[in-house]
Amino acid sequence: MQQQENETSLSRRDFLHGSAASAATALLATGNYAFAQGSSRLKVGLIGCGGRGTGAALQALSADPEVVLHAMGDVFQSQIDGSLAALKGESAVASRVQVKPERCYVGLDCYLKVLDSGVDVVLLASPPGFRPREIRAAIAAGKHIFAEKPMGTDAVNVRAALEAAREIPKKKLAFVAGFCWRYEPANRAFFRQIHEGAIGRIRHYHATYLAGPVKPMPPASTRPAGMSDVEWQVRNWYNFVWLSGDGLVEQACHSVDKILWAMKDTPPAKCVATGGRMVPNNEGNIYDHISVFYEWPDGTRATMAQRQITCGYYDNSDYIYGTRGEGIIRSGRPTITAEKQWRYTGESKNMYQVEHDELFASIRSGKPINDAPRMAISTLVAIMGRMAAYTGEEVTWEHVMQSRENLFPDPLNWDMKLPIAPMAVPGQTRLI
């Protein structure tokens, strides 16, 4: 499952320069956009029809009265059926759910068929392992994109998606990432205060994502006779590193993204980490806890504590310590304790809805959003932490940008043999 990739490695400086240039160009781009000329209607295609995909489709339909759901794709027909039923049950948008049976695509190649169905915008909500190839194909096809987090599950494929994303400004496409806290009004105001120096120079950021299990792996004895390796793993995707990236990369990446937000999307120079599996997970190969210690060149540090274990204490908070005060986000509510106290008093909005409101508004206005560069950075920094935990090594940003670890099986087909990779063991699992 690990393959070599021939690409020129990017230094930390090159990566940041290219990302900033792409983002700036995208914000300045104007002109015609990739939707039906002469029509105000935007046709949306949904790829990945689970709960998050269904929610994204509802939010897209709610964001713009001229949006219609045109096509859907998933590896399982039952997912499409359930999603369609749920969306047609929403009276406010039901009339714009215009997916005909011939535009419901099932299979590992469903994303290509959705892209070829005449859509203008795609919502990418498949398991993260599939995200890079879907992003690359969508950009090549000239589609506006909403991509759920993270951008992928290994550095090779995230870098490939980022390279494809350099075409976004040239094609005048919009790309919104599912790092939803960046679209939440209170958090936007909070990080604006942080960037304006409300707590002085940041010295340490501590984030927690101490949660319960997400999708526990069923016993191997429950696997139906004749079910292929690929189907078994895709049906239980959260428990396999190539599909989910592990809990740090798939779930706690939200906290990693907030760390990067505070650091103005400058990646750390290096990190070390600890982690492992406390609760047996049958055939799965992800850890259930990882703690990462990131460090920047100027000595600024960040710690990330992630856990997915049933227990008596849960916490999802952020603690930022500066030279003149501290900022805390607890239960989504940010506060600043410093010379000048601060608490958000503005309006509240659903951050998931805001993502889509701003995506479609940016398409209409001729100023398309491009979240791809920062989405790549946050995803790679999360992968960096997992790599450190799995190997027990100190991992540098340069190593991440040169890593040859490719977790995605290619070619991939439904009936192929796909042995489950063993769980990583620090000191034995090697950096690639």
PLY file of the C-alpha trace (Angstrom):
ply
format ascii 1.0
element vertex 432
property float x
property float y
property float z
element edge 431
property int vertex1
property int vertex2
end_header
0.00 0.00 0.00
3.02 2.30 0.26
4.17 3.59 -3.07
6.89 5.88 -4.31
5.97 9.24 -5.79
8.16 11.18 -8.16
7.80 14.85 -7.27
10.06 17.71 -6.42
10.02 18.26 -2.67
9.03 21.69 -1.40
10.96 23.48 1.28
9.08 25.18 4.10
9.80 28.59 2.56
8.74 27.51 -0.95
5.53 26.00 0.40
4.56 29.14 2.30
5.44 31.42 -0.61
3.44 29.36 -3.11
0.46 29.08 -0.77
0.34 32.79 -0.06
0.64 33.62 -3.75
-2.18 31.23 -4.67
-4.44 32.62 -1.96
-3.76 36.23 -2.91
-4.35 35.58 -6.60
-7.64 33.84 -5.84
-8.93 36.76 -3.80
-8.17 39.16 -6.62
-9.54 37.01 -9.44
-12.61 38.28 -11.30
-14.47 37.32 -14.43
-16.67 34.53 -15.67
-17.18 31.51 -13.46
-17.69 27.81 -13.98
-21.45 27.59 -14.11
-23.94 27.48 -16.94
-23.47 30.59 -19.05
-26.60 32.68 -19.39
-28.20 31.07 -16.35
-28.22 32.00 -12.66
-28.89 28.42 -11.67
-26.06 26.51 -10.02
-26.18 22.72 -10.27
-24.64 20.90 -7.31
-23.28 17.38 -7.18
-22.87 15.53 -3.89
-20.07 12.97 -3.62
-20.32 10.98 -0.39
-23.92 10.74 0.82
-23.53 9.98 4.52
-24.65 12.25 7.33
-22.06 14.97 6.75
-22.64 14.93 3.00
-26.40 15.16 3.46
-25.92 18.07 5.84
-23.64 19.82 3.34
-26.23 19.37 0.58
-28.94 20.86 2.77
-26.72 23.82 3.61
-25.84 24.36 -0.05
-29.52 24.37 -0.99
-30.25 26.78 1.86
-27.45 29.15 0.88
-28.80 30.28 -2.48
-32.34 30.08 -3.91
-30.97 29.27 -7.38
-29.03 26.19 -6.23
-30.37 22.77 -7.24
-29.08 19.35 -6.28
-28.43 17.75 -9.65
-26.44 14.54 -9.07
-25.28 12.23 -6.29
-22.57 9.63 -5.96
-21.58 7.08 -3.34
-20.11 3.59 -3.20
-23.36 2.36 -1.65
-26.85 2.77 -3.12
-28.35 2.74 0.38
-26.43 5.91 1.25
-27.86 7.71 -1.77
-31.38 6.50 -1.00
-31.18 7.61 2.63
-29.73 10.99 1.73
-32.34 11.65 -0.94
-35.17 10.75 1.41
-33.82 13.08 4.09
-33.37 16.00 1.70
-36.79 15.57 0.10
-38.22 15.64 3.59
-36.98 19.22 4.03
-39.93 21.25 2.77
-37.94 24.46 2.33
-35.63 22.90 -0.27
-37.43 19.76 -1.47
-38.46 21.26 -4.82
-34.81 21.89 -5.66
-33.73 18.31 -5.00
-33.76 17.44 -8.70
-31.71 14.25 -8.78
-33.10 11.85 -11.37
-32.36 8.11 -11.05
-29.97 8.26 -14.00
-27.91 10.84 -12.10
-27.40 8.63 -9.05
-24.00 7.01 -9.45
-22.76 4.05 -7.42
-19.22 2.70 -7.25
-15.63 3.65 -6.64
-15.71 5.78 -9.80
-18.90 7.61 -8.86
-17.03 10.88 -8.38
-16.00 10.95 -12.05
-19.58 10.38 -13.16
-20.90 13.17 -10.91
-18.26 15.52 -12.31
-19.35 14.60 -15.83
-23.06 15.06 -15.15
-23.25 18.79 -15.84
-22.76 20.09 -12.30
-21.19 23.46 -11.50
-20.32 22.84 -7.85
-19.30 19.64 -6.06
-19.57 18.79 -2.37
-16.85 16.31 -1.39
-17.84 14.33 1.70
-16.45 10.84 1.08
-14.05 9.27 3.61
-10.85 11.39 3.68
-8.69 8.80 1.92
-10.66 9.49 -1.26
-10.48 13.29 -0.93
-7.22 14.02 -2.81
-8.22 12.24 -6.00
-11.66 13.86 -5.89
-10.14 17.32 -5.43
-7.72 16.77 -8.29
-10.47 15.54 -10.61
-12.84 18.38 -9.65
-10.22 21.03 -10.33
-9.31 19.41 -13.64
-13.02 19.46 -14.56
-13.33 23.15 -13.63
-15.81 22.76 -10.76
-16.30 24.93 -7.70
-15.61 22.87 -4.59
-16.71 22.40 -1.02
-14.34 19.83 0.50
-14.87 18.36 3.94
-11.84 18.18 6.21
-9.19 16.85 6.16
-7.62 17.15 2.71
-6.30 13.57 2.80
-4.65 10.93 4.95
-1.00 10.98 3.88
1.49 13.63 2.84
2.01 12.33 -0.71
-1.64 12.65 -1.68
-2.25 15.91 0.17
0.72 17.43 -1.65
-0.71 16.17 -4.93
-4.06 17.82 -4.12
-2.26 21.04 -3.22
-0.33 20.98 -6.49
-3.61 20.60 -8.39
-5.06 23.46 -6.34
-2.52 25.85 -7.81
-4.83 25.90 -10.86
-7.75 27.24 -8.80
-6.94 30.95 -9.26
-6.21 30.46 -12.96
-9.57 28.77 -13.45
-11.32 31.29 -11.20
-12.83 28.57 -9.05
-14.07 28.75 -5.47
-12.78 26.27 -2.89
-14.18 26.19 0.64
-12.72 23.80 3.21
-14.72 22.06 5.91
-12.61 23.50 8.73
-15.83 25.04 9.96
-14.52 26.97 12.98
-12.94 29.45 10.58
-16.50 30.39 9.60
-17.91 30.74 13.12
-18.45 34.44 14.01
-17.29 34.31 17.64
-14.11 32.44 16.76
-13.40 34.79 13.88
-13.64 37.74 16.24
-11.49 35.96 18.83
-8.64 35.13 16.47
-8.78 38.66 15.08
-8.12 39.88 18.62
-5.27 37.40 18.99
-3.69 38.51 15.71
-4.02 42.15 16.72
-1.96 41.48 19.85
-4.62 41.29 22.55
-2.55 38.76 24.55
0.85 39.84 23.24
3.17 37.41 21.54
1.91 33.82 21.59
4.22 31.55 23.56
2.13 28.40 23.95
-1.09 26.97 22.55
-2.69 23.95 24.23
-5.62 22.23 22.51
-7.71 19.30 23.71
-9.99 17.00 21.77
-10.81 14.40 24.40
-13.84 12.61 22.97
-15.53 9.24 22.82
-15.24 6.60 20.08
-16.60 7.69 16.71
-17.31 4.50 14.75
-16.16 1.41 16.69
-14.88 -1.47 14.57
-17.24 -4.47 14.56
-15.80 -7.95 15.22
-14.43 -9.80 12.19
-17.03 -12.50 12.86
-19.76 -10.08 11.75
-18.30 -9.69 8.27
-20.77 -11.17 5.76
-19.58 -14.12 3.74
-18.24 -13.05 0.37
-17.74 -9.38 1.31
-14.50 -8.16 -0.26
-11.62 -6.67 1.71
-12.22 -3.26 0.16
-15.95 -3.22 0.94
-15.34 -4.34 4.53
-12.82 -1.58 5.09
-14.84 1.12 3.35
-17.95 0.20 5.35
-15.85 0.63 8.50
-13.70 3.40 7.10
-13.05 5.27 10.31
-10.99 2.41 11.72
-8.40 2.25 8.93
-5.57 4.74 8.55
-5.65 4.84 4.75
-9.30 5.88 4.84
-9.60 8.09 7.95
-6.05 9.15 8.74
-6.63 8.26 12.44
-8.59 10.29 14.98
-5.99 13.06 15.10
-6.19 13.64 11.34
-9.92 13.06 10.84
-11.51 14.56 13.95
-8.99 16.50 16.03
-7.72 18.20 12.88
-10.22 20.92 13.82
-8.05 21.71 16.84
-4.87 21.51 14.77
-6.48 23.94 12.33
-7.19 26.40 15.15
-3.57 26.14 16.26
-2.49 27.01 12.72
-5.05 29.82 12.62
-3.42 31.37 15.68
0.01 30.95 14.06
-1.21 32.68 10.87
-0.93 29.39 8.97
2.81 29.09 9.49
3.60 25.38 10.01
5.78 24.23 12.91
9.41 23.36 12.34
9.17 20.00 14.11
7.20 17.85 16.51
7.36 14.76 18.70
4.37 12.75 19.88
3.15 9.84 21.96
0.14 7.62 21.39
-1.24 4.14 21.17
-4.28 1.92 21.53
-5.77 1.30 24.97
-9.09 -0.24 23.94
-8.97 -3.30 21.61
-10.23 -2.45 18.15
-10.69 -5.86 16.50
-9.15 -5.54 13.02
-8.80 -1.75 12.95
-5.37 -0.12 12.86
-5.86 3.41 14.28
-4.73 4.67 17.67
-7.32 5.84 20.20
-5.09 8.52 21.73
-2.27 10.78 20.51
-0.56 13.75 22.16
1.62 15.97 19.99
4.24 18.57 20.92
4.82 21.09 18.12
7.60 23.68 18.03
8.17 26.74 15.80
11.58 28.19 14.92
11.20 31.05 17.42
10.52 28.64 20.29
6.73 29.00 20.30
5.13 25.68 21.21
1.76 24.00 20.87
0.46 20.82 22.45
-2.43 18.79 21.08
-4.11 16.14 23.26
-6.46 13.86 21.33
-8.42 10.87 22.64
-11.36 8.71 21.52
-12.12 6.53 24.54
-15.30 5.99 26.54
-14.56 7.44 29.99
-15.82 9.93 32.56
-14.21 13.11 31.26
-14.42 14.82 27.89
-13.03 18.17 26.79
-12.72 20.10 23.55
-11.03 23.37 24.43
-8.24 25.73 23.41
-5.87 27.63 25.70
-3.58 30.29 24.21
-0.94 31.85 26.44
0.76 35.07 25.39
3.23 37.50 26.89
0.42 39.82 28.06
-2.53 37.54 28.73
-4.43 34.44 27.70
-7.25 33.46 25.39
-9.53 30.49 26.01
-12.13 28.76 23.84
-14.30 26.45 25.95
-17.55 24.95 24.68
-17.12 27.08 21.59
-17.19 30.31 23.63
-14.02 32.41 23.37
-12.78 34.83 26.02
-9.61 36.87 26.54
-8.12 37.69 29.92
-5.52 40.44 29.61
-5.10 44.14 30.33
-8.29 44.57 28.36
-10.86 41.83 28.99
-12.77 40.57 25.97
-15.83 38.43 25.42
-17.76 37.99 22.19
-21.07 39.85 22.14
-21.96 39.66 18.46
-24.52 37.57 16.62
-24.46 33.79 16.50
-24.65 31.88 13.23
-24.46 28.21 12.28
-20.87 27.84 11.09
-21.77 24.98 8.74
-24.33 27.20 7.05
-21.95 30.16 6.91
-19.45 28.02 4.97
-21.96 27.52 2.19
-23.42 31.01 2.37
-19.97 32.44 1.74
-19.04 29.82 -0.86
-21.99 30.65 -3.10
-21.78 34.38 -2.42
-18.14 34.32 -3.52
-19.09 32.58 -6.77
-21.83 35.12 -7.43
-19.67 38.13 -6.57
-16.75 37.17 -8.79
-14.40 36.99 -5.81
-14.03 33.22 -5.23
-12.78 31.98 -1.89
-9.70 29.75 -1.96
-9.18 27.82 1.28
-7.02 25.14 -0.37
-3.57 26.37 0.77
-4.49 26.60 4.45
-6.48 23.37 4.29
-3.35 21.62 3.05
-1.17 23.13 5.78
-3.53 22.14 8.61
-3.95 18.63 7.23
-0.21 18.15 6.80
0.49 19.38 10.33
-2.03 16.84 11.69
-0.39 14.09 9.58
2.98 15.27 10.91
1.76 14.62 14.46
0.47 11.16 13.55
3.75 10.28 11.89
5.62 11.26 15.05
3.30 9.20 17.26
3.42 6.12 15.02
7.20 6.08 14.71
8.42 7.59 17.97
10.66 9.89 15.91
11.05 13.65 15.84
9.39 14.72 12.59
10.29 17.96 10.81
8.22 19.97 8.38
10.84 19.25 5.74
10.30 15.53 6.27
6.56 15.90 5.79
7.16 17.78 2.55
9.46 14.99 1.34
7.63 11.97 2.79
7.04 9.10 0.36
4.41 7.35 2.45
1.44 6.79 0.16
-1.36 4.97 2.00
-3.90 4.92 -0.82
-4.07 1.63 -2.77
-3.75 2.41 -6.45
-5.20 0.93 -8.54
-8.19 0.31 -6.31
-11.03 -2.01 -7.24
-13.91 -3.50 -5.30
-12.84 -7.15 -5.44
-9.09 -6.83 -4.93
-7.25 -8.38 -2.01
-6.40 -5.68 0.50
-4.71 -7.04 3.64
-5.17 -4.88 6.73
-1.95 -3.08 7.56
-0.67 -3.83 11.07
-1.05 -1.16 13.74
1.98 1.09 14.02
4.50 0.40 16.79
6.80 3.27 17.85
10.43 2.27 17.49
9.54 -0.35 14.87
7.42 1.61 12.38
9.74 3.71 10.26
9.44 7.12 8.67
9.15 6.84 4.91
0 1
1 2
2 3
3 4
4 5
5 6
6 7
7 8
8 9
9 10
10 11
11 12
12 13
13 14
14 15
15 16
16 17
17 18
18 19
19 20
20 21
21 22
22 23
23 24
24 25
25 26
26 27
27 28
28 29
29 30
30 31
31 32
32 33
33 34
34 35
35 36
36 37
37 38
38 39
39 40
40 41
41 42
42 43
43 44
44 45
45 46
46 47
47 48
48 49
49 50
50 51
51 52
52 53
53 54
54 55
55 56
56 57
57 58
58 59
59 60
60 61
61 62
62 63
63 64
64 65
65 66
66 67
67 68
68 69
69 70
70 71
71 72
72 73
73 74
74 75
75 76
76 77
77 78
78 79
79 80
80 81
81 82
82 83
83 84
84 85
85 86
86 87
87 88
88 89
89 90
90 91
91 92
92 93
93 94
94 95
95 96
96 97
97 98
98 99
99 100
100 101
101 102
102 103
103 104
104 105
105 106
106 107
107 108
108 109
109 110
110 111
111 112
112 113
113 114
114 115
115 116
116 117
117 118
118 119
119 120
120 121
121 122
122 123
123 124
124 125
125 126
126 127
127 128
128 129
129 130
130 131
131 132
132 133
133 134
134 135
135 136
136 137
137 138
138 139
139 140
140 141
141 142
142 143
143 144
144 145
145 146
146 147
147 148
148 149
149 150
150 151
151 152
152 153
153 154
154 155
155 156
156 157
157 158
158 159
159 160
160 161
161 162
162 163
163 164
164 165
165 166
166 167
167 168
168 169
169 170
170 171
171 172
172 173
173 174
174 175
175 176
176 177
177 178
178 179
179 180
180 181
181 182
182 183
183 184
184 185
185 186
186 187
187 188
188 189
189 190
190 191
191 192
192 193
193 194
194 195
195 196
196 197
197 198
198 199
199 200
200 201
201 202
202 203
203 204
204 205
205 206
206 207
207 208
208 209
209 210
210 211
211 212
212 213
213 214
214 215
215 216
216 217
217 218
218 219
219 220
220 221
221 222
222 223
223 224
224 225
225 226
226 227
227 228
228 229
229 230
230 231
231 232
232 233
233 234
234 235
235 236
236 237
237 238
238 239
239 240
240 241
241 242
242 243
243 244
244 245
245 246
246 247
247 248
248 249
249 250
250 251
251 252
252 253
253 254
254 255
255 256
256 257
257 258
258 259
259 260
260 261
261 262
262 263
263 264
264 265
265 266
266 267
267 268
268 269
269 270
270 271
271 272
272 273
273 274
274 275
275 276
276 277
277 278
278 279
279 280
280 281
281 282
282 283
283 284
284 285
285 286
286 287
287 288
288 289
289 290
290 291
291 292
292 293
293 294
294 295
295 296
296 297
297 298
298 299
299 300
300 301
301 302
302 303
303 304
304 305
305 306
306 307
307 308
308 309
309 310
310 311
311 312
312 313
313 314
314 315
315 316
316 317
317 318
318 319
319 320
320 321
321 322
322 323
323 324
324 325
325 326
326 327
327 328
328 329
329 330
330 331
331 332
332 333
333 334
334 335
335 336
336 337
337 338
338 339
339 340
340 341
341 342
342 343
343 344
344 345
345 346
346 347
347 348
348 349
349 350
350 351
351 352
352 353
353 354
354 355
355 356
356 357
357 358
358 359
359 360
360 361
361 362
362 363
363 364
364 365
365 366
366 367
367 368
368 369
369 370
370 371
371 372
372 373
373 374
374 375
375 376
376 377
377 378
378 379
379 380
380 381
381 382
382 383
383 384
384 385
385 386
386 387
387 388
388 389
389 390
390 391
391 392
392 393
393 394
394 395
395 396
396 397
397 398
398 399
399 400
400 401
401 402
402 403
403 404
404 405
405 406
406 407
407 408
408 409
409 410
410 411
411 412
412 413
413 414
414 415
415 416
416 417
417 418
418 419
419 420
420 421
421 422
422 423
423 424
424 425
425 426
426 427
427 428
428 429
429 430
430 431
